[in-house]
Amino acid sequence: MLIVALGTVMFAAAVLPFFFVREDALSVRGSVVAGSAILAVLFAILWPFTMLRVRVDARSLTVGFGLLRERVMLEQIESCQKAAYRWQDWGGMGIRQKPGSKLYNVAGDGGVAVRVNLANGRRIFVFFHGPGCRLPRFAPAQTRN
């Protein structure tokens, strides 16, 4: 959905300046430069929101798109396991919520994610992708079953 919105905004930024063009070549060139500048700025602002970033360090799990991130301390994690899901049941791609659950998803995952069960009963589904991608390993003291 975000990619469709990004494409629509980029198309509008490229086309709209031509509706305000006068007949002389200088204004056409200025419109093209202005449209290109608008496109570049919008692209730079929206690009980070097209990639899901997952980071596990010694203290926390951080997951999100761009500035929309969630940080979970490892002490709050009871367990994590591979889980199958249907993205259609969640309403699409991106960050999706249901009562007690949240899904961080992008296209191309084949319906497989890591389900992180938290001590407070919440569940977070995180999409991991790529041939070299491995599930994070938690020390036994930090994993409670």
Helices and strands as residue ranges (DSSP letters): H 2-15, G 16-20, H 25-46, G 47-50, E 52-56, E 60-65, E 68-73, G 74-76, E 77-84, H 87-90, E 94-98, E 101-105, E 112-118, E 123-126, G 140-142
